[in-house]
Amino acid sequence: MDKEQMRSLLEVSVEAVDYIAAVIEDGTDSPAVVELMDNLRRIAAAVEAETRGADGLLQKVYLYARNIQASMEELQRDPSLFARVFSCEIRPFILEMQRLWHLAAEVLSDEGRRAQHQAALMQAMRDLHHAPRMECTYDVSIVLCAYNKLEYTKAAVESIFAHTDFSSGRVELITINNGSDDGTREYFESLPHTKKINLKYNILGFNAAQYIAEGKYYVGYSNDVVATPHWLENLLVAMESDGRIAMAVPTCNEESVSNFQGIPVPYPNTFDGMEEMQRFAETYNYRKPTIWEDRSQLMPFLYIVPKRLHQLGLIDPIYTRGEFVDDDLSTLLRRTGWRQVLLKDTFMHHFGGVTLGEGRQKVPRNALDEMRRVYYEKWGVDAWESRGGFSGVEDIWRGHAFCGKEHVLMLEPRFGDLGCMILNQYRKEGGVPHMTAAVFDKRYLPDTEYLFDETITASSVEEAVVQSGCSYNLISAGCYLDELPLGDVVADIERLYALLAPSSILLLPVRNPGSAYELCHIMDTGTREIYSDLGEVNRFSSIPYGQLLTALDEHPLLNHYKMHTVAFEVDVPLMERLKPLFCLDGVACAEAEMSLSVRMGFLEIFKAC
């Protein structure tokens, strides 16, 4: 079958399901429905045969074709389910099958069309900032997806019914059985809600729900999450507080989520601990917007988004193995001016790794490496190296009063992790800062709109200083000092110092090129740990750590500095590996051990009144 024939078949199938849906909605009988359903079955069988053995998106097309046939077989066994199975399964599966085939065969296969598709999506997301409000049947559609692990699914469902107000008729529940074989389907059938999606073959089918969700907001709910008092009310308050918020995520127990989104808890991560967990959550879940945190990226174990955003296709199906979907979604939101908020005043329990974990264990190759490459090729930057944040920095600025309408300058913020931390700290202390970004690498220019009030583009630090129109209460950087476009290093630091208002801080992350971490990478690969495309060779530079401090010691303005060194426990084996190379005598060994153990430092220069 050629591409034109496949396109025609899928277009016919979409026309057929739209016709049948209209017949169901009108409540009329049409003799054409039987014939159309038979044709749909034949089309699904033809698509299955054509895509058998395919990979990537076409494998998903193959699986949807099989699921369509499975749902039709269910109708043959029980025709009384026709309206529900057609509306919740057959029609959504056909629409999604056609969408995925179009992406695979006609968009992603051509570099120009792929770029056009991405540009159109991003423009549609920007346009939604100014779209009029839309009336919806429900306030919220909760979409619970489960793949086996029935005991966790039951805990999730029971908690949803216990802590969610369905009595108002403003909240709907949609369940997705994603290919389970442990009784999950039968359990969902026993529940009182009406919208139920059954996928016989596992396909990570969250997207199928978008065709039947009728809420203003869409809540993606994994089956390893336990709801708590006021969870949904708090999520809704956050979303309604600012039309620029695209996604809000609650906090949870810290061992079950990455990205520093969790908190320590006093109960065990077991079913036996759930009673104590609910008592903890009841005390914890009181609304306090000052502790909401803007983030450059979120790991959404549970999330709420406006349905209109979700329907644009936020989950990119090119991530065929589950990894880096979160990174991609956050990048899409950042680069179209949307906020992402972590609700530190709302706690939900997360067992961790249940919904996707079992499926991932069955994958033989390294999904992380493969999908990291997909992200890099799509966005042109690495998902991990571009975060623009540093752990431990919040311990350094404790002496600074984050208050009033102060001015902040961020040098090369990249994705904005550190910029978000600074903004959140001001909010906690009642301040409203004016945030300015100085961007040198234009690849990161689209990442500033969601966070900064203004952006300077420059080719050097000296040029950025010239463009700056005011003095600043805090100047920092989202990258190491050696990654900034510097001329004379000390002279450029002096230029930045001159921009400081009295009683203000210049805070610069400084890499130690002589650390065990850096040296081991250089010895093993001939370069620093820099992610690159196949065949791509990147340059790297370094600033001598000791020489920099010596020069600052001798400088009349910059000599009142502090260097806050940072060592990581994970680097200790590397240090032990290299120590023998430096131990010519006892003194040298002690100095070498100190240098090898310090991976980086924060150079803090305070400008007095």
C-alpha positions as CSV (number, residue, x, y, z in Angstrom):
1,M,0.0,0.0,0.0
2,D,1.5,3.4,-1.0
3,K,1.3,6.6,1.1
4,E,-1.6,8.0,-0.9
5,Q,-3.7,4.9,-0.3
6,M,-2.9,4.9,3.4
7,R,-3.8,8.5,3.7
8,S,-7.1,8.0,1.9
9,L,-8.0,5.0,4.1
10,L,-7.3,6.9,7.3
11,E,-9.2,10.0,6.1
12,V,-12.2,7.8,5.3
13,S,-12.1,6.2,8.7
14,V,-12.1,9.6,10.4
15,E,-15.1,10.7,8.3
16,A,-16.9,7.5,9.2
17,V,-16.4,7.8,13.0
18,D,-17.5,11.5,12.9
19,Y,-20.7,10.4,11.1
20,I,-21.4,7.6,13.6
21,A,-20.7,10.0,16.5
22,A,-23.3,12.4,15.1
23,V,-25.8,9.6,14.8
24,I,-25.3,8.6,18.5
25,E,-25.6,12.2,19.6
26,D,-28.8,12.7,17.7
27,G,-30.2,9.5,19.1
28,T,-31.4,8.3,15.7
29,D,-31.1,5.0,13.9
30,S,-29.1,4.8,10.7
31,P,-28.7,1.6,8.7
32,A,-25.4,2.9,7.4
33,V,-23.8,2.5,10.9
34,V,-23.5,-1.3,10.6
35,E,-21.8,-1.0,7.2
36,L,-19.5,1.7,8.3
37,M,-18.4,-0.3,11.4
38,D,-17.6,-3.2,9.2
39,N,-15.5,-0.9,6.9
40,L,-13.7,0.5,9.9
41,R,-12.8,-3.1,11.0
42,R,-11.4,-3.8,7.6
43,I,-9.4,-0.6,7.5
44,A,-8.0,-1.3,10.9
45,A,-7.0,-4.8,9.8
46,A,-5.3,-3.3,6.6
47,V,-3.4,-0.8,8.7
48,E,-2.3,-3.5,11.1
49,A,-1.0,-5.6,8.2
50,E,0.8,-2.6,6.6
51,T,2.6,-1.5,9.8
52,R,3.4,-4.9,11.3
53,G,7.1,-4.9,12.3
54,A,7.4,-1.1,12.2
55,D,9.1,0.9,15.0
56,G,8.8,4.4,16.3
57,L,5.5,6.1,15.7
58,L,4.4,3.6,13.2
59,Q,4.6,0.9,15.9
60,K,2.0,3.0,17.8
61,V,-0.1,3.1,14.6
62,Y,0.1,-0.7,14.5
63,L,-0.9,-1.0,18.1
64,Y,-3.9,1.3,17.7
65,A,-5.1,-0.7,14.7
66,R,-5.0,-3.8,16.9
67,N,-6.8,-2.0,19.7
68,I,-9.5,-0.9,17.4
69,Q,-10.2,-4.4,16.3
70,A,-10.1,-5.6,19.9
71,S,-12.8,-3.0,20.9
72,M,-14.9,-4.2,17.9
73,E,-14.7,-7.8,19.1
74,E,-15.9,-6.6,22.5
75,L,-18.9,-5.1,20.8
76,Q,-19.7,-8.3,19.1
77,R,-19.8,-10.0,22.5
78,D,-21.9,-7.3,24.1
79,P,-23.7,-4.9,21.6
80,S,-25.3,-3.1,24.5
81,L,-21.9,-1.3,25.1
82,F,-22.0,0.2,21.6
83,A,-22.4,3.9,22.5
84,R,-19.7,3.8,25.2
85,V,-17.1,1.7,23.5
86,F,-17.5,3.6,20.2
87,S,-17.3,7.0,21.9
88,C,-14.5,6.2,24.4
89,E,-12.4,3.7,22.4
90,I,-13.1,3.2,18.7
91,R,-13.4,6.9,17.7
92,P,-10.5,8.1,19.9
93,F,-8.3,5.3,18.7
94,I,-9.0,6.0,15.0
95,L,-8.4,9.8,15.5
96,E,-5.1,9.1,17.3
97,M,-4.1,6.5,14.8
98,Q,-4.6,8.9,11.9
99,R,-2.8,11.7,13.8
100,L,0.3,9.5,14.5
101,W,0.4,8.2,11.0
102,H,0.3,11.7,9.6
103,L,3.2,12.8,11.9
104,A,5.3,9.7,11.0
105,A,4.7,9.6,7.3
106,E,4.2,13.2,6.3
107,V,5.7,15.5,9.0
108,L,8.7,13.9,10.8
109,S,10.0,12.2,7.7
110,D,10.7,15.6,6.2
111,E,13.0,18.2,7.9
112,G,11.2,21.2,6.5
113,R,7.7,19.9,7.4
114,R,8.9,19.0,10.8
115,A,10.1,22.5,11.4
116,Q,6.8,23.9,10.1
117,H,4.8,21.7,12.3
118,Q,6.8,22.7,15.4
119,A,6.5,26.4,14.6
120,A,2.7,26.1,14.1
121,L,2.3,24.3,17.4
122,M,4.4,26.9,19.3
123,Q,2.4,29.7,17.6
124,A,-0.9,28.1,18.6
125,M,0.4,27.9,22.2
126,R,1.4,31.6,22.2
127,D,-2.0,32.5,20.7
128,L,-3.8,30.8,23.6
129,H,-2.4,33.5,26.0
130,H,-4.9,35.9,24.4
131,A,-7.8,33.5,23.7
132,P,-11.2,34.2,25.2
133,R,-12.5,32.0,28.0
134,M,-14.3,28.8,27.0
135,E,-17.4,27.3,28.6
136,C,-16.9,23.6,29.4
137,T,-19.2,20.9,30.7
138,Y,-16.8,20.3,33.7
139,D,-14.2,22.2,35.6
140,V,-11.9,19.2,35.6
141,S,-11.4,15.9,33.8
142,I,-9.3,13.5,35.9
143,V,-7.7,11.0,33.7
144,L,-6.3,8.0,35.5
145,C,-4.1,5.6,33.5
146,A,-3.2,2.2,34.9
147,Y,-0.9,-0.6,33.6
148,N,-1.2,-3.6,36.0
149,K,-0.4,-3.1,39.7
150,L,-4.0,-3.4,40.6
151,E,-3.4,-2.9,44.4
152,Y,-1.9,0.5,43.6
153,T,-4.7,1.4,41.2
154,K,-7.3,0.5,43.9
155,A,-5.5,2.8,46.4
156,A,-5.5,5.6,43.8
157,V,-9.1,5.3,42.9
158,E,-10.4,5.0,46.5
159,S,-8.4,8.1,47.5
160,I,-9.8,10.0,44.5
161,F,-13.4,9.2,45.5
162,A,-12.6,9.9,49.2
163,H,-11.0,13.4,48.6
164,T,-12.7,14.7,45.5
165,D,-16.1,16.4,45.4
166,F,-18.1,14.8,42.5
167,S,-21.4,15.9,44.0
168,S,-21.3,19.3,42.2
169,G,-21.2,17.7,38.8
170,R,-18.2,19.8,37.9
171,V,-15.6,17.0,38.0
172,E,-15.5,13.9,35.7
173,L,-13.3,10.8,36.0
174,I,-11.9,9.0,33.0
175,T,-10.0,5.7,33.4
176,I,-7.6,4.1,31.0
177,N,-6.7,0.4,31.3
178,N,-3.5,0.5,29.3
179,G,-3.1,-3.2,28.4
180,S,-3.3,-4.7,31.9
181,D,-3.8,-8.4,32.5
182,D,-4.3,-8.5,36.3
183,G,-8.0,-7.6,36.7
184,T,-7.6,-3.8,36.2
185,R,-10.2,-3.8,33.5
186,E,-12.7,-5.6,35.5
187,Y,-12.1,-3.3,38.5
188,F,-12.7,-0.2,36.3
189,E,-15.9,-1.8,35.0
190,S,-17.2,-2.1,38.6
191,L,-16.8,1.7,39.2
192,P,-19.7,4.2,38.8
193,H,-18.2,6.6,36.4
194,T,-19.1,6.4,32.7
195,K,-16.0,7.2,30.6
196,K,-13.8,4.1,30.5
197,I,-11.1,3.4,27.9
198,N,-9.8,-0.1,27.5
199,L,-6.6,-0.8,25.5
200,K,-6.0,-4.5,25.1
201,Y,-2.5,-3.8,23.9
202,N,-0.2,-1.4,25.9
203,I,0.5,1.8,24.1
204,L,0.9,4.5,26.9
205,G,-2.5,5.8,25.7
206,F,-2.9,9.0,27.7
207,N,-3.5,10.9,24.5
208,A,-6.6,8.9,23.7
209,A,-8.5,10.6,26.5
210,Q,-8.2,14.1,25.0
211,Y,-11.0,13.2,22.5
212,I,-13.5,12.6,25.3
213,A,-12.4,14.9,28.1
214,E,-14.8,17.8,28.7
215,G,-13.2,19.7,31.5
216,K,-11.7,23.1,31.4
217,Y,-8.6,21.6,33.0
218,Y,-7.1,18.2,32.4
219,V,-5.5,16.3,35.3
220,G,-3.1,13.5,34.4
221,Y,-3.2,11.0,37.2
222,S,-0.9,8.0,37.5
223,N,-2.0,4.9,39.3
224,D,0.8,5.1,41.9
225,V,-0.5,8.4,43.3
226,V,-2.8,8.7,46.4
227,A,-5.1,11.7,46.7
228,T,-5.2,13.8,49.9
229,P,-7.6,16.4,51.4
230,H,-8.1,19.5,49.3
231,W,-5.8,18.3,46.6
232,L,-8.0,19.3,43.7
233,E,-9.3,22.5,45.2
234,N,-5.7,23.7,45.7
235,L,-4.7,22.8,42.1
236,L,-7.6,24.7,40.8
237,V,-6.9,27.8,42.9
238,A,-3.4,27.9,41.5
239,M,-4.5,27.5,37.9
240,E,-7.1,30.2,38.3
241,S,-4.7,32.6,40.0
242,D,-2.8,33.5,36.8
243,G,-3.7,32.8,33.2
244,R,-0.1,32.3,32.3
245,I,0.2,29.1,34.4
246,A,0.2,26.2,32.0
247,M,0.9,23.4,34.5
248,A,0.8,23.0,38.2
249,V,2.2,19.9,40.1
250,P,1.9,19.1,43.8
251,T,4.8,18.1,46.0
252,C,5.2,14.5,47.3
253,N,7.5,12.3,49.4
254,E,11.0,13.1,48.4
255,E,12.2,9.6,47.6
256,S,9.6,9.1,44.9
257,V,10.3,12.1,42.6
258,S,13.4,13.8,41.2
259,N,14.1,17.5,40.4
260,F,14.0,18.4,44.1
261,Q,10.2,18.5,44.0
262,G,9.6,16.3,47.1
263,I,9.7,16.9,50.8
264,P,10.8,14.7,53.8
265,V,7.9,12.8,55.3
266,P,7.4,11.0,58.7
267,Y,5.7,7.8,57.4
268,P,6.9,4.8,55.4
269,N,6.3,4.5,51.6
270,T,4.1,1.5,52.0
271,F,0.4,0.7,52.1
272,D,0.6,0.4,55.8
273,G,1.8,4.0,56.0
274,M,-1.1,5.5,54.2
275,E,-3.2,6.2,57.2
276,E,-0.4,8.2,58.8
277,M,0.2,9.8,55.4
278,Q,-3.4,11.1,55.3
279,R,-3.0,12.6,58.7
280,F,0.2,14.3,57.6
281,A,-1.4,15.6,54.4
282,E,-4.5,16.9,56.2
283,T,-2.2,19.2,58.3
284,Y,0.0,20.1,55.4
285,N,-2.5,21.0,52.7
286,Y,-3.4,24.6,53.6
287,R,-3.1,27.1,50.8
288,K,-0.1,29.4,51.0
289,P,0.7,30.9,47.6
290,T,4.0,32.5,48.8
291,I,5.5,29.0,48.8
292,W,4.5,28.2,45.3
293,E,7.6,27.8,43.2
294,D,8.1,28.8,39.6
295,R,10.2,26.1,37.9
296,S,12.0,25.9,34.5
297,Q,11.0,22.2,34.5
298,L,8.7,19.9,36.3
299,M,8.5,16.1,36.7
300,P,4.7,15.7,36.6
301,F,3.9,12.5,38.5
302,L,0.5,14.2,38.6
303,Y,-0.3,17.4,36.7
304,I,-3.1,19.8,35.8
305,V,-3.1,21.8,32.6
306,P,-5.7,23.7,30.6
307,K,-7.5,21.3,28.3
308,R,-7.0,23.6,25.3
309,L,-3.3,23.5,25.8
310,H,-3.4,19.7,26.2
311,Q,-5.4,19.3,23.0
312,L,-2.7,21.0,21.0
313,G,-0.6,17.8,21.4
314,L,1.8,18.7,24.2
315,I,3.0,15.1,24.5
316,D,5.3,14.6,21.5
317,P,5.0,11.0,20.3
318,I,8.6,11.1,18.9
319,Y,9.6,10.1,22.4
320,T,8.7,6.5,21.8
321,R,10.3,5.0,24.9
322,G,8.9,7.2,27.7
323,E,12.0,9.1,28.7
324,F,12.5,12.9,28.2
325,V,8.8,13.5,27.6
326,D,8.8,15.7,30.7
327,D,11.9,17.6,29.6
328,D,10.3,18.2,26.2
329,L,7.0,19.3,27.6
330,S,8.7,21.8,29.9
331,T,10.8,23.2,27.1
332,L,7.7,23.7,24.9
333,L,5.9,25.6,27.7
334,R,9.0,27.7,28.6
335,R,9.5,28.7,25.0
336,T,6.0,29.8,24.5
337,G,5.8,32.0,27.6
338,W,3.9,29.7,30.0
339,R,4.7,29.3,33.7
340,Q,5.1,26.0,35.4
341,V,4.4,26.0,39.2
342,L,5.3,23.5,41.9
343,L,2.7,23.7,44.7
344,K,4.6,23.3,47.9
345,D,1.4,23.8,49.8
346,T,-0.2,20.7,48.4
347,F,1.0,17.2,49.2
348,M,0.0,14.0,47.5
349,H,1.7,10.6,48.0
350,H,3.6,9.0,45.2
351,F,4.7,5.4,45.4
352,G,7.0,5.9,42.4
353,G,7.7,4.0,39.2
354,V,4.5,2.0,39.0
355,T,2.7,3.3,35.9
356,L,5.7,3.2,33.6
357,G,8.2,1.1,35.6
358,E,7.1,-2.4,34.5
359,G,6.9,-1.5,30.9
360,R,10.3,0.1,30.9
361,Q,11.9,-3.0,32.4
362,K,10.9,-5.0,29.4
363,V,12.8,-2.6,27.0
364,P,16.2,-4.2,26.1
365,R,18.1,-1.0,25.0
366,N,19.1,2.1,26.9
367,A,16.0,4.4,26.6
368,L,17.7,7.3,28.4
369,D,20.5,7.6,25.9
370,E,18.3,7.2,22.9
371,M,15.6,9.7,24.0
372,R,18.3,12.2,25.2
373,R,19.5,12.2,21.6
374,V,16.0,12.8,20.3
375,Y,15.6,15.8,22.6
376,Y,19.0,17.2,21.5
377,E,18.2,16.8,17.8
378,K,14.8,18.5,18.3
379,W,15.8,21.5,20.4
380,G,19.5,22.0,19.6
381,V,20.6,21.9,23.3
382,D,21.1,19.2,25.9
383,A,18.3,18.6,28.4
384,W,20.6,18.1,31.3
385,E,23.5,20.5,30.7
386,S,21.2,23.4,30.0
387,R,19.3,23.6,33.2
388,G,21.2,26.7,34.5
389,G,21.1,25.7,38.2
390,F,23.5,24.8,40.9
391,S,22.8,22.8,44.1
392,G,23.6,24.4,47.4
393,V,23.5,28.0,46.2
394,E,20.6,28.8,48.4
395,D,22.9,28.4,51.5
396,I,25.1,31.2,50.2
397,W,22.7,34.1,49.8
398,R,21.1,33.7,53.3
399,G,22.5,37.0,54.3
400,H,20.9,38.9,51.5
401,A,17.5,40.5,52.3
402,F,15.2,39.6,49.3
403,C,12.7,42.5,49.7
404,G,11.0,45.3,47.8
405,K,11.3,45.9,44.1
406,E,14.9,45.0,43.7
407,H,16.7,44.5,40.4
408,V,18.3,41.2,39.5
409,L,20.6,40.5,36.5
410,M,21.1,36.9,35.4
411,L,24.0,36.2,33.1
412,E,23.3,33.4,30.6
413,P,20.3,31.9,32.6
414,R,19.9,29.0,30.1
415,F,16.7,27.2,31.1
416,G,16.5,29.3,34.2
417,D,16.8,27.0,37.2
418,L,18.8,29.5,39.2
419,G,16.7,32.4,38.0
420,C,13.6,30.6,39.3
421,M,15.2,29.9,42.7
422,I,16.0,33.7,43.0
423,L,12.5,34.7,42.1
424,N,10.9,32.2,44.5
425,Q,13.1,33.4,47.3
426,Y,12.0,37.0,46.8
427,R,8.3,35.8,46.8
428,K,8.8,33.9,50.1
429,E,10.1,37.2,51.7
430,G,7.4,39.4,50.1
431,G,9.5,40.9,47.4
432,V,8.7,41.5,43.8
433,P,12.0,41.7,41.8
434,H,12.6,43.1,38.4
435,M,14.4,40.3,36.5
436,T,16.7,41.0,33.6
437,A,18.4,38.3,31.5
438,A,21.7,38.8,29.6
439,V,21.8,36.1,26.9
440,F,25.0,35.3,25.1
441,D,24.1,32.0,23.5
442,K,21.1,32.7,21.3
443,R,20.0,29.1,21.5
444,Y,18.6,30.0,24.9
445,L,16.9,33.2,24.0
446,P,13.5,31.5,23.7
447,D,13.8,30.3,27.3
448,T,13.6,33.8,28.9
449,E,10.1,34.9,28.2
450,Y,8.3,32.9,30.9
451,L,10.6,34.3,33.7
452,F,12.2,37.6,32.9
453,D,10.8,41.1,32.6
454,E,13.4,42.1,30.0
455,T,16.2,40.4,28.1
456,I,19.6,41.8,26.8
457,T,21.3,40.0,24.0
458,A,25.1,40.5,23.8
459,S,28.2,38.8,22.4
460,S,30.3,39.5,25.5
461,V,30.0,40.4,29.1
462,E,31.5,43.8,28.4
463,E,28.8,44.5,25.8
464,A,26.0,43.3,28.2
465,V,27.4,45.7,30.9
466,V,27.2,48.6,28.4
467,Q,23.6,47.7,27.5
468,S,22.5,47.5,31.2
469,G,20.4,50.5,32.1
470,C,20.4,50.4,35.9
471,S,22.2,49.1,38.9
472,Y,21.4,45.7,40.4
473,N,20.9,44.3,43.9
474,L,21.9,40.8,42.8
475,I,23.9,39.7,39.8
476,S,24.4,36.0,39.2
477,A,25.0,33.5,36.4
478,G,23.3,30.3,35.2
479,C,26.6,28.9,33.9
480,Y,30.1,28.6,35.1
481,L,32.4,31.7,34.9
482,D,34.5,30.0,32.2
483,E,31.4,29.5,30.0
484,L,30.7,33.3,29.9
485,P,32.1,35.2,26.9
486,L,34.8,37.0,28.8
487,G,37.7,39.2,27.6
488,D,40.0,40.0,30.5
489,V,38.5,37.9,33.3
490,V,39.3,40.2,36.2
491,A,38.4,43.3,34.2
492,D,35.0,41.8,33.3
493,I,34.3,40.9,37.0
494,E,35.2,44.5,37.9
495,R,32.7,45.7,35.2
496,L,30.0,43.6,36.8
497,Y,30.9,44.8,40.2
498,A,30.4,48.4,39.0
499,L,26.8,47.5,38.2
500,L,26.0,46.6,41.8
501,A,24.0,48.9,43.9
502,P,25.3,49.5,47.5
503,S,24.8,46.5,49.8
504,S,24.4,44.1,46.9
505,I,26.0,40.8,45.8
506,L,27.8,39.5,42.7
507,L,27.5,35.7,42.8
508,L,29.4,33.7,40.2
509,P,29.7,29.9,39.9
510,V,33.4,29.0,39.3
511,R,34.5,25.6,38.0
512,N,37.7,24.0,39.4
513,P,39.4,22.6,36.4
514,G,41.8,20.6,38.7
515,S,39.1,18.7,40.4
516,A,39.0,14.9,40.2
517,Y,35.7,15.1,38.4
518,E,37.1,17.3,35.7
519,L,40.4,15.5,35.3
520,C,38.9,12.1,35.1
521,H,36.7,13.1,32.2
522,I,39.6,14.8,30.4
523,M,41.8,11.7,30.8
524,D,39.0,9.3,29.8
525,T,37.6,11.2,26.8
526,G,40.0,14.0,26.0
527,T,37.3,16.6,26.9
528,R,35.1,17.9,29.6
529,E,31.7,16.2,30.0
530,I,30.0,18.1,27.2
531,Y,27.1,16.5,25.4
532,S,27.3,16.6,21.6
533,D,25.7,15.2,18.5
534,L,27.2,12.4,16.5
535,G,30.3,13.7,14.8
536,E,30.1,17.0,16.6
537,V,33.3,18.3,18.4
538,N,32.9,21.1,20.9
539,R,35.6,23.3,22.3
540,F,35.9,24.0,26.0
541,S,37.8,26.5,28.1
542,S,38.9,26.8,31.7
543,I,39.9,29.5,34.2
544,P,42.7,28.6,36.6
545,Y,41.0,28.5,39.9
546,G,44.1,29.4,42.0
547,Q,45.3,32.2,39.7
548,L,41.8,33.8,39.8
549,L,41.8,34.0,43.6
550,T,45.3,35.3,43.7
551,A,44.4,38.1,41.3
552,L,41.3,39.0,43.3
553,D,43.4,39.1,46.5
554,E,45.5,41.8,44.9
555,H,42.6,43.8,43.5
556,P,41.8,47.0,45.4
557,L,38.0,46.6,44.8
558,L,37.4,42.9,44.6
559,N,39.6,41.6,47.4
560,H,36.7,41.5,49.9
561,Y,35.3,38.3,48.5
562,K,34.2,34.9,49.8
563,M,34.7,31.6,48.0
564,H,32.2,29.0,49.0
565,T,33.7,25.6,47.9
566,V,31.5,22.7,46.9
567,A,32.5,19.0,47.1
568,F,30.3,16.0,46.2
569,E,30.4,12.7,47.9
570,V,30.1,10.9,44.6
571,D,33.5,12.4,43.6
572,V,35.4,10.7,46.5
573,P,36.3,7.5,44.5
574,L,37.6,9.7,41.6
575,M,39.8,11.6,44.1
576,E,41.2,8.4,45.5
577,R,41.9,7.2,42.0
578,L,44.0,10.3,41.2
579,K,45.7,11.0,44.6
580,P,48.7,8.7,44.1
581,L,49.7,10.8,41.0
582,F,50.1,13.9,43.2
583,C,51.6,12.5,46.3
584,L,55.3,13.3,45.9
585,D,55.5,14.5,49.5
586,G,53.2,15.0,52.4
587,V,52.5,18.7,51.8
588,A,51.8,18.2,48.1
589,C,49.5,15.3,48.8
590,A,47.4,17.4,51.2
591,E,47.2,20.3,48.8
592,A,46.3,17.9,45.9
593,E,43.6,16.2,48.0
594,M,42.0,19.6,48.7
595,S,42.1,20.6,45.0
596,L,40.9,17.2,43.8
597,S,37.9,17.2,46.2
598,V,36.5,20.7,45.3
599,R,34.5,20.4,42.1
600,M,33.3,24.0,42.1
601,G,32.8,27.1,44.2
602,F,30.6,30.2,44.4
603,L,32.5,33.4,44.2
604,E,30.6,36.0,46.3
605,I,31.6,39.6,46.1
606,F,29.7,42.0,48.3
607,K,29.5,45.7,47.6
608,A,29.2,47.7,50.8
609,C,27.3,50.9,51.3
